[in-house]
Amino acid sequence: MAGHRIFATPFAKVYPLYLRKAEAKGRSKGEVDRIIHWLTGYDEAGLQRQLDSGADFETFFAEAPALNPDAALIKGVVCGVRVEEIEDPLMRKLRYLDKLIDELAKGKAMEKILRRTS
């Protein structure tokens, strides 16, 4: 997966697509942002800096404060591939985010999306 073109895609170009997908199903920008914060460790200001800077996905994840340790609990299929079987670490992180946004758009409860057991 090294050099996959999505790695060089600006995060700010895909972020509105995440919002559109969620909002079309009655979910909110706040919920999308909460998922991103949970997965990456960015706070609101950090996320906004990434959006404003035009950082690509590689930079976005490289500069993320901390990938949530519970991200490994994200399982399932995205784009026909099981996320837990993706070998490339960057592609796996990207697909984790895709999977979480998919779950949000499908109406899943936020506690389940964020892998909370209690």
Secondary structure, DSSP 8 states (H G I E B T S, - for coil): -TT-GGGGSBHHHHHHHHHHHHHHTT--HHHHHHHHHHHH---HHHHHHHHHHT-BHHHHHHT-S---GGGGG--SEETTEEGGG--SHHHHHHHHHHHHHHHHHTT--HHHHTT---
